[in-house]
Amino acid sequence: MSWTEQARKIHKEAYVFYFVFKHPRVRWYARMIAACTAGYLLSPIQLIPSFIPVIGFLDDLVALFLGVALLNKVIPPDVLNECRQLAEARSSEQIRSPITLVVPITVAVLWLLAALAVSAAMASYVVR
């Protein structure tokens, strides 16, 4: 599977869990699992800081895969299938606004700059 196909699959799964989170038949603990997974990924406080090369992102991947696996187990299959159909319809739509491309790129660049700044500050502290 190529990188493009994998990216599309991950994009579709993000839509699936977005629709699952908003579905009225999903229990509170499934929503809590989704919120905690997303919270850990976006939190500046982590077990292994993300600015450490390679290892810093492994804990994020483990948290993501564990969260997705737990969600797949606790969400009823019929709800998951319904949300997959909604996500398939949504992911096949064309991007209508350029802002949907600009905002994620801007957030990613700002996050990268912040990570580099923190890494530089940590390195200068260690060298001193």
N, CA, C and O atoms as a Tinker XYZ file with bonds, in Angstrom:
   512  protein
     1  N      0.846000   -1.167000    0.000000    73     2
     2  CA     0.000000    0.000000    0.000000    64     1     3
     3  C      0.904000    1.247000    0.000000    63     2     4     5
     4  O      1.849000    1.328000    0.785000    81     3
     5  N      0.620000    2.189000   -0.856000    73     3     6
     6  CA     1.448000    3.386000   -0.954000    64     5     7
     7  C      1.129000    4.353000    0.192000    63     6     8     9
     8  O      0.135000    4.199000    0.902000    81     7
     9  N      2.004000    5.356000    0.349000    73     7    10
    10  CA     1.818000    6.352000    1.403000    64     9    11
    11  C      0.521000    7.134000    1.194000    63    10    12    13
    12  O     -0.164000    7.491000    2.153000    81    11
    13  N      0.198000    7.391000   -0.061000    73    11    14
    14  CA    -1.026000    8.141000   -0.357000    64    13    15
    15  C     -2.259000    7.357000    0.059000    63    14    16    17
    16  O     -3.193000    7.915000    0.635000    81    15
    17  N     -2.260000    6.068000   -0.230000    73    15    18
    18  CA    -3.401000    5.235000    0.156000    64    17    19
    19  C     -3.505000    5.115000    1.670000    63    18    20    21
    20  O     -4.605000    5.130000    2.222000    81    19
    21  N     -2.368000    4.996000    2.340000    73    19    22
    22  CA    -2.388000    4.922000    3.796000    64    21    23
    23  C     -2.889000    6.228000    4.408000    63    22    24    25
    24  O     -3.642000    6.217000    5.381000    81    23
    25  N     -2.466000    7.354000    3.830000    73    23    26
    26  CA    -2.934000    8.652000    4.327000    64    25    27
    27  C     -4.444000    8.798000    4.130000    63    26    28    29
    28  O     -5.139000    9.326000    4.998000    81    27
    29  N     -4.943000    8.333000    2.995000    73    27    30
    30  CA    -6.394000    8.392000    2.763000    64    29    31
    31  C     -7.147000    7.503000    3.756000    63    30    32    33
    32  O     -8.216000    7.870000    4.242000    81    31
    33  N     -6.584000    6.347000    4.046000    73    31    34
    34  CA    -7.220000    5.432000    4.994000    64    33    35
    35  C     -7.269000    6.059000    6.395000    63    34    36    37
    36  O     -8.290000    5.979000    7.078000    81    35
    37  N     -6.168000    6.679000    6.818000    73    35    38
    38  CA    -6.137000    7.328000    8.125000    64    37    39
    39  C     -7.109000    8.510000    8.148000    63    38    40    41
    40  O     -7.787000    8.741000    9.149000    81    39
    41  N     -7.173000    9.249000    7.049000    73    39    42
    42  CA    -8.106000   10.376000    6.947000    64    41    43
    43  C     -9.550000    9.891000    7.073000    63    42    44    45
    44  O    -10.367000   10.516000    7.749000    81    43
    45  N     -9.853000    8.780000    6.420000    73    43    46
    46  CA   -11.200000    8.221000    6.494000    64    45    47
    47  C    -11.502000    7.744000    7.914000    63    46    48    49
    48  O    -12.609000    7.948000    8.414000    81    47
    49  N    -10.527000    7.112000    8.565000    73    47    50
    50  CA   -10.741000    6.649000    9.938000    64    49    51
    51  C    -10.954000    7.822000   10.892000    63    50    52    53
    52  O    -11.718000    7.710000   11.851000    81    51
    53  N    -10.289000    8.938000   10.637000    73    51    54
    54  CA   -10.518000   10.118000   11.470000    64    53    55
    55  C    -11.969000   10.583000   11.342000    63    54    56    57
    56  O    -12.598000   10.953000   12.334000    81    55
    57  N    -12.489000   10.561000   10.125000    73    55    58
    58  CA   -13.900000   10.910000    9.931000    64    57    59
    59  C    -14.811000    9.894000   10.623000    63    58    60    61
    60  O    -15.823000   10.272000   11.212000    81    59
    61  N    -14.459000    8.613000   10.556000    73    59    62
    62  CA   -15.273000    7.581000   11.206000    64    61    63
    63  C    -15.387000    7.879000   12.691000    63    62    64    65
    64  O    -16.489000    7.865000   13.239000    81    63
    65  N    -14.262000    8.150000   13.355000    73    63    66
    66  CA   -14.310000    8.374000   14.791000    64    65    67
    67  C    -14.913000    9.731000   15.138000    63    66    68    69
    68  O    -15.432000    9.904000   16.241000    81    67
    69  N    -14.859000   10.676000   14.242000    73    67    70
    70  CA   -15.565000   11.936000   14.446000    64    69    71
    71  C    -17.070000   11.680000   14.467000    63    70    72    73
    72  O    -17.775000   12.169000   15.350000    81    71
    73  N    -17.563000   10.904000   13.485000    73    71    74
    74  CA   -18.986000   10.594000   13.436000    64    73    75
    75  C    -19.403000    9.694000   14.597000    63    74    76    77
    76  O    -20.517000    9.817000   15.107000    81    75
    77  N    -18.527000    8.800000   15.012000    73    75    78
    78  CA   -18.813000    7.941000   16.167000    64    77    79
    79  C    -18.941000    8.799000   17.422000    63    78    80    81
    80  O    -19.843000    8.590000   18.233000    81    79
    81  N    -18.043000    9.757000   17.578000    73    79    82
    82  CA   -18.072000   10.622000   18.763000    64    81    83
    83  C    -19.381000   11.402000   18.844000    63    82    84    85
    84  O    -19.883000   11.649000   19.941000    81    83
    85  N    -19.935000   11.789000   17.707000    73    83    86
    86  CA   -21.166000   12.568000   17.701000    64    85    87
    87  C    -22.430000   11.713000   17.659000    63    86    88    89
    88  O    -23.531000   12.246000   17.800000    81    87
    89  N    -22.299000   10.407000   17.470000    73    87    90
    90  CA   -23.461000    9.524000   17.341000    64    89    91
    91  C    -24.175000    9.405000   18.688000    63    90    92    93
    92  O    -23.519000    9.247000   19.717000    81    91
    93  N    -25.509000    9.478000   18.697000    73    91    94
    94  CA   -26.241000    9.455000   19.968000    64    93    95
    95  C    -26.229000    8.093000   20.679000    63    94    96    97
    96  O    -26.458000    8.038000   21.887000    81    95
    97  N    -25.968000    6.995000   19.956000    73    95    98
    98  CA   -26.007000    5.673000   20.595000    64    97    99
    99  C    -24.661000    5.232000   21.154000    63    98   100   101
   100  O    -24.539000    4.116000   21.660000    81    99
   101  N    -23.666000    6.079000   21.072000    73    99   102
   102  CA   -22.346000    5.738000   21.611000    64   101   103
   103  C    -22.332000    6.078000   23.096000    63   102   104   105
   104  O    -22.756000    7.162000   23.498000    81   103
   105  N    -21.851000    5.164000   23.891000    73   103   106
   106  CA   -21.835000    5.331000   25.349000    64   105   107
   107  C    -20.796000    6.366000   25.775000    63   106   108   109
   108  O    -19.892000    6.705000   25.012000    81   107
   109  N    -20.935000    6.848000   26.974000    73   107   110
   110  CA   -20.052000    7.889000   27.489000    64   109   111
   111  C    -18.613000    7.409000   27.596000    63   110   112   113
   112  O    -17.688000    8.184000   27.354000    81   111
   113  N    -18.405000    6.138000   27.956000    73   111   114
   114  CA   -17.026000    5.669000   28.129000    64   113   115
   115  C    -16.285000    5.558000   26.802000    63   114   116   117
   116  O    -15.060000    5.678000   26.769000    81   115
   117  N    -17.014000    5.329000   25.700000    73   115   118
   118  CA   -16.372000    5.330000   24.382000    64   117   119
   119  C    -15.944000    6.756000   24.025000    63   118   120   121
   120  O    -14.872000    6.972000   23.460000    81   119
   121  N    -16.785000    7.706000   24.359000    73   119   122
   122  CA   -16.416000    9.105000   24.120000    64   121   123
   123  C    -15.229000    9.501000   24.989000    63   122   124   125
   124  O    -14.368000   10.270000   24.561000    81   123
   125  N    -15.185000    8.976000   26.207000    73   123   126
   126  CA   -14.073000    9.266000   27.116000    64   125   127
   127  C    -12.770000    8.694000   26.569000    63   126   128   129
   128  O    -11.726000    9.340000   26.655000    81   127
   129  N    -12.824000    7.487000   26.007000    73   127   130
   130  CA   -11.626000    6.885000   25.407000    64   129   131
   131  C    -11.129000    7.752000   24.255000    63   130   132   133
   132  O     -9.930000    8.006000   24.138000    81   131
   133  N    -12.046000    8.203000   23.411000    73   131   134
   134  CA   -11.661000    9.063000   22.278000    64   133   135
   135  C    -11.069000   10.380000   22.774000    63   134   136   137
   136  O    -10.057000   10.843000   22.249000    81   135
   137  N    -11.691000   10.977000   23.772000    73   135   138
   138  CA   -11.201000   12.255000   24.292000    64   137   139
   139  C     -9.835000   12.099000   24.961000    63   138   140   141
   140  O     -8.960000   12.947000   24.789000    81   139
   141  N     -9.651000   11.027000   25.718000    73   139   142
   142  CA    -8.362000   10.807000   26.380000    64   141   143
   143  C     -7.251000   10.519000   25.372000    63   142   144   145
   144  O     -6.122000   10.979000   25.541000    81   143
   145  N     -7.568000    9.763000   24.334000    73   143   146
   146  CA    -6.576000    9.484000   23.298000    64   145   147
   147  C     -6.160000   10.771000   22.600000    63   146   148   149
   148  O     -4.970000   11.043000   22.444000    81   147
   149  N     -7.140000   11.556000   22.185000    73   147   150
   150  CA    -6.830000   12.828000   21.525000    64   149   151
   151  C     -6.127000   13.781000   22.489000    63   150   152   153
   152  O     -5.209000   14.500000   22.093000    81   151
   153  N     -6.546000   13.789000   23.731000    73   151   154
   154  CA    -5.918000   14.652000   24.724000    64   153   155
   155  C     -4.463000   14.302000   24.957000    63   154   156   157
   156  O     -3.624000   15.194000   25.081000    81   155
   157  N     -4.152000   13.012000   25.017000    73   155   158
   158  CA    -2.762000   12.600000   25.206000    64   157   159
   159  C     -1.916000   12.999000   24.002000    63   158   160   161
   160  O     -0.784000   13.457000   24.156000    81   159
   161  N     -2.468000   12.824000   22.805000    73   159   162
   162  CA    -1.705000   13.156000   21.605000    64   161   163
   163  C     -1.429000   14.657000   21.507000    63   162   164   165
   164  O     -0.381000   15.056000   21.001000    81   163
   165  N     -2.347000   15.485000   21.981000    73   163   166
   166  CA    -2.195000   16.930000   21.873000    64   165   167
   167  C     -1.604000   17.578000   23.122000    63   166   168   169
   168  O     -1.288000   18.767000   23.116000    81   167
   169  N     -1.457000   16.809000   24.179000    73   167   170
   170  CA    -0.974000   17.351000   25.439000    64   169   171
   171  C      0.533000   17.600000   25.401000    63   170   172   173
   172  O      1.281000   16.811000   24.823000    81   171
   173  N      0.974000   18.692000   26.015000    73   171   174
   174  CA     2.416000   18.913000   26.105000    64   173   175
   175  C      3.082000   18.036000   27.173000    63   174   176   177
   176  O      4.304000   17.894000   27.187000    81   175
   177  N      2.285000   17.456000   28.054000    73   175   178
   178  CA     2.814000   16.579000   29.099000    64   177   179
   179  C      2.622000   15.137000   28.651000    63   178   180   181
   180  O      1.493000   14.662000   28.535000    81   179
   181  N      3.735000   14.437000   28.399000    73   179   182
   182  CA     3.682000   13.059000   27.907000    64   181   183
   183  C      4.730000   12.222000   28.617000    63   182   184   185
   184  O      5.642000   12.757000   29.246000    81   183
   185  N      4.597000   10.906000   28.513000    73   183   186
   186  CA     5.568000   10.005000   29.123000    64   185   187
   187  C      6.957000   10.205000   28.530000    63   186   188   189
   188  O      7.940000   10.337000   29.260000    81   187
   189  N      7.030000   10.226000   27.214000    73   187   190
   190  CA     8.281000   10.483000   26.509000    64   189   191
   191  C      8.054000   11.740000   25.683000    63   190   192   193
   192  O      7.201000   11.737000   24.796000    81   191
   193  N      8.796000   12.822000   25.947000    73   191   194
   194  CA     8.558000   14.069000   25.207000    64   193   195
   195  C      8.723000   13.881000   23.697000    63   194   196   197
   196  O      9.601000   13.146000   23.245000    81   195
   197  N      7.883000   14.545000   22.941000    73   195   198
   198  CA     7.870000   14.375000   21.489000    64   197   199
   199  C      9.090000   14.967000   20.807000    63   198   200   201
   200  O      9.373000   14.615000   19.662000    81   199
   201  N      9.825000   15.855000   21.470000    73   199   202
   202  CA    10.978000   16.448000   20.809000    64   201   203
   203  C     12.181000   15.505000   20.778000    63   202   204   205
   204  O     13.177000   15.806000   20.120000    81   203
   205  N     12.107000   14.376000   21.476000    73   203   206
   206  CA    13.171000   13.370000   21.388000    64   205   207
   207  C     12.993000   12.628000   20.071000    63   206   208   209
   208  O     11.917000   12.089000   19.812000    81   207
   209  N     14.028000   12.589000   19.234000    73   207   210
   210  CA    13.875000   11.974000   17.900000    64   209   211
   211  C     13.426000   10.508000   17.994000    63   210   212   213
   212  O     13.889000    9.768000   18.862000    81   211
   213  N     12.565000   10.116000   17.139000    73   211   214
   214  CA    12.016000    8.772000   16.940000    64   213   215
   215  C     11.276000    8.252000   18.168000    63   214   216   217
   216  O     10.083000    7.963000   18.084000    81   215
   217  N     11.944000    8.129000   19.285000    73   215   218
   218  CA    11.330000    7.549000   20.484000    64   217   219
   219  C     10.182000    8.426000   20.989000    63   218   220   221
   220  O      9.197000    7.922000   21.529000    81   219
   221  N     10.318000    9.728000   20.811000    73   219   222
   222  CA     9.290000   10.652000   21.275000    64   221   223
   223  C      7.948000   10.462000   20.599000    63   222   224   225
   224  O      6.903000   10.753000   21.181000    81   223
   225  N      7.977000    9.972000   19.362000    73   223   226
   226  CA     6.718000    9.756000   18.641000    64   225   227
   227  C      6.192000    8.339000   18.809000    63   226   228   229
   228  O      5.032000    8.074000   18.491000    81   227
   229  N      7.017000    7.425000   19.301000    73   227   230
   230  CA     6.556000    6.047000   19.474000    64   229   231
   231  C      5.456000    5.944000   20.516000    63   230   232   233
   232  O      4.499000    5.192000   20.333000    81   231
   233  N      5.579000    6.695000   21.613000    73   231   234
   234  CA     4.509000    6.637000   22.614000    64   233   235
   235  C      3.214000    7.227000   22.067000    63   234   236   237
   236  O      2.125000    6.790000   22.442000    81   235
   237  N      3.325000    8.217000   21.185000    73   235   238
   238  CA     2.127000    8.759000   20.544000    64   237   239
   239  C      1.464000    7.707000   19.655000    63   238   240   241
   240  O      0.241000    7.568000   19.655000    81   239
   241  N      2.274000    6.971000   18.900000    73   239   242
   242  CA     1.725000    5.918000   18.038000    64   241   243
   243  C      1.084000    4.806000   18.860000    63   242   244   245
   244  O      0.022000    4.295000   18.505000    81   243
   245  N      1.734000    4.435000   19.955000    73   243   246
   246  CA     1.163000    3.389000   20.818000    64   245   247
   247  C     -0.165000    3.859000   21.398000    63   246   248   249
   248  O     -1.134000    3.101000   21.416000    81   247
   249  N     -0.218000    5.093000   21.868000    73   247   250
   250  CA    -1.475000    5.628000   22.422000    64   249   251
   251  C     -2.561000    5.676000   21.352000    63   250   252   253
   252  O     -3.717000    5.349000   21.620000    81   251
   253  N     -2.188000    6.082000   20.143000    73   251   254
   254  CA    -3.158000    6.150000   19.058000    64   253   255
   255  C     -3.702000    4.768000   18.715000    63   254   256   257
   256  O     -4.915000    4.592000   18.600000    81   255
   257  N     -2.816000    3.787000   18.551000    73   255   258
   258  CA    -3.269000    2.448000   18.200000    64   257   259
   259  C     -4.073000    1.796000   19.319000    63   258   260   261
   260  O     -5.049000    1.098000   19.045000    81   259
   261  N     -3.682000    2.010000   20.574000    73   259   262
   262  CA    -4.465000    1.471000   21.690000    64   261   263
   263  C     -5.844000    2.126000   21.758000    63   262   264   265
   264  O     -6.842000    1.448000   21.996000    81   263
   265  N     -5.900000    3.433000   21.551000    73   263   266
   266  CA    -7.184000    4.130000   21.563000    64   265   267
   267  C     -8.108000    3.638000   20.470000    63   266   268   269
   268  O     -9.294000    3.409000   20.708000    81   267
   269  N     -7.568000    3.474000   19.267000    73   267   270
   270  CA    -8.378000    2.991000   18.144000    64   269   271
   271  C     -8.836000    1.558000   18.391000    63   270   272   273
   272  O     -9.986000    1.217000   18.113000    81   271
   273  N     -7.943000    0.714000   18.913000    73   271   274
   274  CA    -8.314000   -0.677000   19.193000    64   273   275
   275  C     -9.423000   -0.749000   20.253000    63   274   276   277
   276  O    -10.377000   -1.514000   20.111000    81   275
   277  N     -9.286000    0.050000   21.309000    73   275   278
   278  CA   -10.328000    0.067000   22.342000    64   277   279
   279  C    -11.655000    0.578000   21.798000    63   278   280   281
   280  O    -12.713000    0.031000   22.108000    81   279
   281  N    -11.596000    1.629000   20.985000    73   279   282
   282  CA   -12.828000    2.159000   20.404000    64   281   283
   283  C    -13.500000    1.139000   19.499000    63   282   284   285
   284  O    -14.726000    1.018000   19.508000    81   283
   285  N    -12.725000    0.410000   18.725000    73   283   286
   286  CA   -13.306000   -0.615000   17.856000    64   285   287
   287  C    -13.983000   -1.719000   18.656000    63   286   288   289
   288  O    -14.929000   -2.340000   18.173000    81   287
   289  N    -13.508000   -1.972000   19.880000    73   287   290
   290  CA   -14.110000   -3.019000   20.707000    64   289   291
   291  C    -15.369000   -2.552000   21.435000    63   290   292   293
   292  O    -16.302000   -3.335000   21.610000    81   291
   293  N    -15.409000   -1.278000   21.864000    73   291   294
   294  CA   -16.531000   -0.842000   22.696000    64   293   295
   295  C    -17.669000   -0.212000   21.904000    63   294   296   297
   296  O    -18.767000   -0.046000   22.436000    81   295
   297  N    -17.433000    0.136000   20.662000    73   295   298
   298  CA   -18.494000    0.726000   19.849000    64   297   299
   299  C    -19.288000   -0.389000   19.186000    63   298   300   301
   300  O    -18.694000   -1.299000   18.608000    81   299
   301  N    -20.615000   -0.342000   19.255000    73   299   302
   302  CA   -21.429000   -1.372000   18.605000    64   301   303
   303  C    -21.133000   -1.444000   17.094000    63   302   304   305
   304  O    -20.959000   -0.414000   16.443000    81   303
   305  N    -21.079000   -2.660000   16.549000    73   303   306
   306  CA   -20.731000   -2.823000   15.120000    64   305   307
   307  C    -21.671000   -2.098000   14.164000    63   306   308   309
   308  O    -21.227000   -1.576000   13.142000    81   307
   309  N    -22.972000   -2.059000   14.483000    73   307   310
   310  CA   -23.888000   -1.378000   13.574000    64   309   311
   311  C    -23.650000    0.135000   13.557000    63   310   312   313
   312  O    -23.778000    0.773000   12.512000    81   311
   313  N    -23.309000    0.699000   14.703000    73   311   314
   314  CA   -22.981000    2.126000   14.761000    64   313   315
   315  C    -21.694000    2.391000   13.984000    63   314   316   317
   316  O    -21.591000    3.373000   13.249000    81   315
   317  N    -20.716000    1.505000   14.156000    73   315   318
   318  CA   -19.443000    1.659000   13.449000    64   317   319
   319  C    -19.640000    1.566000   11.937000    63   318   320   321
   320  O    -19.035000    2.333000   11.187000    81   319
   321  N    -20.478000    0.636000   11.485000    73   319   322
   322  CA   -20.750000    0.510000   10.054000    64   321   323
   323  C    -21.472000    1.752000    9.511000    63   322   324   325
   324  O    -21.159000    2.235000    8.423000    81   323
   325  N    -22.429000    2.253000   10.272000    73   323   326
   326  CA   -23.151000    3.451000    9.842000    64   325   327
   327  C    -22.193000    4.648000    9.733000    63   326   328   329
   328  O    -22.267000    5.430000    8.785000    81   327
   329  N    -21.307000    4.774000   10.707000    73   327   330
   330  CA   -20.357000    5.882000   10.688000    64   329   331
   331  C    -19.320000    5.708000    9.581000    63   330   332   333
   332  O    -18.852000    6.695000    9.014000    81   331
   333  N    -18.958000    4.470000    9.270000    73   331   334
   334  CA   -18.040000    4.231000    8.145000    64   333   335
   335  C    -18.676000    4.661000    6.827000    63   334   336   337
   336  O    -18.003000    5.227000    5.966000    81   335
   337  N    -19.979000    4.392000    6.669000    73   335   338
   338  CA   -20.679000    4.827000    5.452000    64   337   339
   339  C    -20.725000    6.354000    5.357000    63   338   340   341
   340  O    -20.523000    6.922000    4.283000    81   339
   341  N    -20.993000    7.014000    6.492000    73   339   342
   342  CA   -20.989000    8.473000    6.510000    64   341   343
   343  C    -19.602000    9.023000    6.172000    63   342   344   345
   344  O    -19.472000   10.002000    5.437000    81   343
   345  N    -18.571000    8.381000    6.719000    73   343   346
   346  CA   -17.201000    8.828000    6.450000    64   345   347
   347  C    -16.811000    8.600000    4.997000    63   346   348   349
   348  O    -16.099000    9.412000    4.406000    81   347
   349  N    -17.274000    7.503000    4.425000    73   347   350
   350  CA   -16.991000    7.234000    3.011000    64   349   351
   351  C    -17.617000    8.309000    2.133000    63   350   352   353
   352  O    -16.992000    8.786000    1.186000    81   351
   353  N    -18.842000    8.687000    2.445000    73   351   354
   354  CA   -19.507000    9.750000    1.678000    64   353   355
   355  C    -18.791000   11.082000    1.884000    63   354   356   357
   356  O    -18.649000   11.862000    0.943000    81   355
   357  N    -18.350000   11.338000    3.088000    73   355   358
   358  CA   -17.686000   12.621000    3.391000    64   357   359
   359  C    -16.297000   12.694000    2.778000    63   358   360   361
   360  O    -15.899000   13.742000    2.270000    81   359
   361  N    -15.552000   11.591000    2.818000    73   359   362
   362  CA   -14.178000   11.626000    2.303000    64   361   363
   363  C    -14.141000   11.690000    0.785000    63   362   364   365
   364  O    -13.119000   12.061000    0.208000    81   363
   365  N    -15.243000   11.332000    0.126000    73   363   366
   366  CA   -15.262000   11.396000   -1.327000    64   365   367
   367  C    -15.629000   12.790000   -1.835000    63   366   368   369
   368  O    -15.516000   13.062000   -3.030000    81   367
   369  N    -16.069000   13.681000   -0.930000    73   367   370
   370  CA   -16.408000   15.041000   -1.330000    64   369   371
   371  C    -15.142000   15.820000   -1.684000    63   370   372   373
   372  O    -14.054000   15.518000   -1.194000    81   371
   373  N    -15.299000   16.800000   -2.523000    73   371   374
   374  CA   -14.187000   17.670000   -2.894000    64   373   375
   375  C    -13.969000   18.698000   -1.781000    63   374   376   377
   376  O    -14.898000   19.076000   -1.068000    81   375
   377  N    -12.714000   19.138000   -1.655000    73   375   378
   378  CA   -12.415000   20.208000   -0.711000    64   377   379
   379  C    -12.959000   21.502000   -1.292000    63   378   380   381
   380  O    -12.620000   21.873000   -2.416000    81   379
   381  N    -13.790000   22.177000   -0.541000    73   379   382
   382  CA   -14.486000   23.351000   -1.076000    64   381   383
   383  C    -13.801000   24.659000   -0.715000    63   382   384   385
   384  O    -13.970000   25.662000   -1.410000    81   383
   385  N    -13.048000   24.658000    0.340000    73   383   386
   386  CA   -12.450000   25.904000    0.796000    64   385   387
   387  C    -10.945000   25.722000    0.979000    63   386   388   389
   388  O    -10.504000   24.695000    1.495000    81   387
   389  N    -10.165000   26.696000    0.566000    73   387   390
   390  CA    -8.722000   26.582000    0.769000    64   389   391
   391  C     -8.335000   26.661000    2.242000    63   390   392   393
   392  O     -7.239000   26.242000    2.613000    81   391
   393  N     -9.209000   27.185000    3.078000    73   391   394
   394  CA    -8.911000   27.278000    4.504000    64   393   395
   395  C     -8.774000   25.892000    5.128000    63   394   396   397
   396  O     -8.071000   25.732000    6.127000    81   395
   397  N     -9.435000   24.891000    4.553000    73   395   398
   398  CA    -9.324000   23.529000    5.077000    64   397   399
   399  C     -7.941000   22.945000    4.833000    63   398   400   401
   400  O     -7.569000   21.954000    5.461000    81   399
   401  N     -7.191000   23.533000    3.948000    73   399   402
   402  CA    -5.798000   23.123000    3.742000    64   401   403
   403  C     -4.836000   24.009000    4.520000    63   402   404   405
   404  O     -3.821000   23.527000    5.024000    81   403
   405  N     -5.138000   25.285000    4.623000    73   403   406
   406  CA    -4.224000   26.237000    5.242000    64   405   407
   407  C     -4.133000   26.032000    6.755000    63   406   408   409
   408  O     -3.036000   26.064000    7.313000    81   407
   409  N     -5.246000   25.827000    7.411000    73   407   410
   410  CA    -5.257000   25.724000    8.870000    64   409   411
   411  C     -4.430000   24.529000    9.369000    63   410   412   413
   412  O     -3.588000   24.727000   10.246000    81   411
   413  N     -4.618000   23.305000    8.865000    73   411   414
   414  CA    -3.793000   22.209000    9.375000    64   413   415
   415  C     -2.298000   22.399000    9.089000    63   414   416   417
   416  O     -1.456000   22.031000    9.908000    81   415
   417  N     -1.977000   22.965000    7.946000    73   415   418
   418  CA    -0.569000   23.199000    7.626000    64   417   419
   419  C      0.017000   24.241000    8.581000    63   418   420   421
   420  O      1.147000   24.092000    9.046000    81   419
   421  N     -0.740000   25.284000    8.869000    73   419   422
   422  CA    -0.279000   26.316000    9.794000    64   421   423
   423  C     -0.086000   25.749000   11.195000    63   422   424   425
   424  O      0.909000   26.053000   11.854000    81   423
   425  N     -1.015000   24.940000   11.651000    73   423   426
   426  CA    -0.898000   24.318000   12.974000    64   425   427
   427  C      0.328000   23.406000   13.021000    63   426   428   429
   428  O      1.065000   23.415000   14.007000    81   427
   429  N      0.550000   22.629000   11.979000    73   427   430
   430  CA     1.703000   21.729000   11.943000    64   429   431
   431  C      3.014000   22.505000   11.954000    63   430   432   433
   432  O      3.959000   22.113000   12.639000    81   431
   433  N      3.080000   23.594000   11.206000    73   431   434
   434  CA     4.301000   24.404000   11.173000    64   433   435
   435  C      4.547000   25.053000   12.533000    63   434   436   437
   436  O      5.681000   25.060000   13.012000    81   435
   437  N      3.513000   25.593000   13.159000    73   435   438
   438  CA     3.671000   26.198000   14.480000    64   437   439
   439  C      4.087000   25.171000   15.518000    63   438   440   441
   440  O      4.923000   25.456000   16.376000    81   439
   441  N      3.509000   23.978000   15.445000    73   439   442
   442  CA     3.893000   22.914000   16.376000    64   441   443
   443  C      5.350000   22.531000   16.171000    63   442   444   445
   444  O      6.080000   22.343000   17.144000    81   443
   445  N      5.784000   22.413000   14.924000    73   443   446
   446  CA     7.170000   22.066000   14.623000    64   445   447
   447  C      8.121000   23.148000   15.128000    63   446   448   449
   448  O      9.159000   22.835000   15.710000    81   447
   449  N      7.778000   24.411000   14.914000    73   447   450
   450  CA     8.617000   25.504000   15.399000    64   449   451
   451  C      8.703000   25.503000   16.927000    63   450   452   453
   452  O      9.769000   25.745000   17.492000    81   451
   453  N      7.584000   25.233000   17.587000    73   451   454
   454  CA     7.588000   25.164000   19.051000    64   453   455
   455  C      8.446000   24.002000   19.532000    63   454   456   457
   456  O      9.190000   24.142000   20.502000    81   455
   457  N      8.350000   22.861000   18.867000    73   455   458
   458  CA     9.160000   21.704000   19.253000    64   457   459
   459  C     10.645000   21.991000   19.054000    63   458   460   461
   460  O     11.469000   21.607000   19.883000    81   459
   461  N     10.983000   22.657000   17.968000    73   459   462
   462  CA    12.384000   23.017000   17.731000    64   461   463
   463  C     12.884000   24.019000   18.767000    63   462   464   465
   464  O     14.017000   23.911000   19.236000    81   463
   465  N     12.057000   24.984000   19.124000    73   463   466
   466  CA    12.449000   25.965000   20.134000    64   465   467
   467  C     12.679000   25.300000   21.485000    63   466   468   469
   468  O     13.651000   25.609000   22.174000    81   467
   469  N     11.797000   24.397000   21.864000    73   467   470
   470  CA    11.963000   23.686000   23.134000    64   469   471
   471  C     13.204000   22.812000   23.090000    63   470   472   473
   472  O     13.933000   22.732000   24.079000    81   471
   473  N     13.458000   22.158000   21.973000    73   471   474
   474  CA    14.656000   21.323000   21.828000    64   473   475
   475  C     15.913000   22.170000   21.954000    63   474   476   477
   476  O     16.865000   21.766000   22.622000    81   475
   477  N     15.930000   23.335000   21.324000    73   475   478
   478  CA    17.091000   24.218000   21.407000    64   477   479
   479  C     17.295000   24.708000   22.841000    63   478   480   481
   480  O     18.425000   24.771000   23.323000    81   479
   481  N     16.211000   25.050000   23.513000    73   479   482
   482  CA    16.318000   25.501000   24.900000    64   481   483
   483  C     16.835000   24.386000   25.796000    63   482   484   485
   484  O     17.673000   24.626000   26.666000    81   483
   485  N     16.348000   23.179000   25.593000    73   483   486
   486  CA    16.821000   22.036000   26.390000    64   485   487
   487  C     18.295000   21.757000   26.112000    63   486   488   489
   488  O     19.062000   21.474000   27.033000    81   487
   489  N     18.692000   21.837000   24.832000    73   487   490
   490  CA    20.083000   21.575000   24.467000    64   489   491
   491  C     21.008000   22.631000   25.078000    63   490   492   493
   492  O     22.082000   22.296000   25.580000    81   491
   493  N     20.600000   23.895000   25.039000    73   491   494
   494  CA    21.443000   24.940000   25.621000    64   493   495
   495  C     21.523000   24.791000   27.140000    63   494   496   497
   496  O     22.555000   25.104000   27.734000    81   495
   497  N     20.479000   24.331000   27.759000    73   495   498
   498  CA    20.491000   24.113000   29.213000    64   497   499
   499  C     21.418000   22.960000   29.566000    63   498   500   501
   500  O     22.160000   23.037000   30.546000    81   499
   501  N     21.383000   21.887000   28.773000    73   499   502
   502  CA    22.214000   20.718000   29.041000    64   501   503
   503  C     23.698000   21.047000   28.809000    63   502   504   505
   504  O     24.563000   20.606000   29.567000    81   503
   505  N     23.976000   21.813000   27.771000    73   503   506
   506  CA    25.360000   22.175000   27.459000    64   505   507
   507  C     25.945000   23.061000   28.527000    63   506   508   509
   508  O     27.132000   22.957000   28.838000    81   507
   509  N     25.146000   23.922000   29.087000    73   507   510
   510  CA    25.611000   24.832000   30.124000    64   509   511
   511  C     25.930000   24.066000   31.337000    63   510   512
   512  O     26.343000   24.645000   32.342000    81   511
